[in-house]
Amino acid sequence: MSEVKKIATRASYGSALVELGKEHDDLVVLDADLAAATQTGMFKKEFPDRHIDCGIAECNMVGIGAGLATTGKVPFVSTFAMFAAGRAYEQLRNSVAYPHLNVKVGATHGGISVGEDGATHQCCEDFALMRAIPGMVVMSPADDIEAKAMVKAAYEYVGPVYMRFGRLAVPVINDRPDYKFEMGKGIVLREGKDVTIVANGLCVAASLEAAEKLAADGIDAKVINIHTIKPLDEDLIVTAAKETGKVVTVEEHSVIGGLGGAVCECLSEKAPVPVKRIGVNDVFGESGPAVALLEKYGLDAEGIYKQVKEFV
């Protein structure tokens, strides 16, 4: 896929904020001394009066965001996923979600593809933490186009939203006229009858590539992009499970509590079928090149292909 255009979704986040900022004066952006990394520096350059650098004080940043939301502003609080979901968890739970305030969280640098920053910064628990909070919407885009559409949808939605963006440049796969983003609705990218692969984030492109490899072996895989982990598109997942009889989830997150957990919870109640969860297997990450880490943890196309083939 070397010829395919690749863009990091954190850059898409920055670009989307600028475009939305031109249309909506109530949009404000907060960052925790990471504007260059989260790409909110783009917004700061364009709208310096609507960008607040809160310093390395993520908990305080979320509190400021909550306060701004009570005045009618639409704050996007931005930092690394580890600090947004981890360090500021209590503030997101009690100051934002409990009163159901209109605060959006732009969490960049999620998963092991953070690479050389190492285990402390490779947050593979954020989906689990955020989806356990009542009323919190949890999303992870597959590419640049989806990321920009997601940010727009988050602005239009009234209530707390958590969005995870990546550091690694990923293939643009949604560059087509019929693409439509709808919060809470999955997208079937490939039809198949033998197994359903449900993925999100950078694992979507890898899953599509894995499906092509499986096809060469006579295995027909259906591929679904579940960009919204909560609320989950249960109808689509149940229908696919009944059609193919087996489901594989793929995510750059712990196999505990994220997309895999959500899908298993749904299917155990509504359509019990064998499910395999591909992700980070209850371990911390490690320092190393992002692509090499994805390969080591079986989250590249080859790794997904081998695991799905063995499962089927």
Secondary structure, 3 states (H helix, E strand, C coil): CCCCCEEEHHHHHHHHHHHHHHHCCCEEEEECCCHHHHCCHHHHHHCHHHEEECCCCHHHHHHHHHHHHHCCCEEEEEEEHHHHHHHCHHHHHHHHHCCCCCCEEEEECECHHHHHHCCCCCECCHHHHHHCCCCCEEECCCCHHHHHHHHHHHHHCCCCEEEECCCCEEECCCCCCCCCCCCCCCEEEECCCCEEEEECCCHHHHHHHHHHHHHHCCCCEEEEECCEEECCCHHHHHHHHHHHCCEEEEEEEECCCCHHHHHHHHHHHHCCCCEEEEEECCCCCCCCCHHHHHHHCCCCHHHHHHHHHHHC
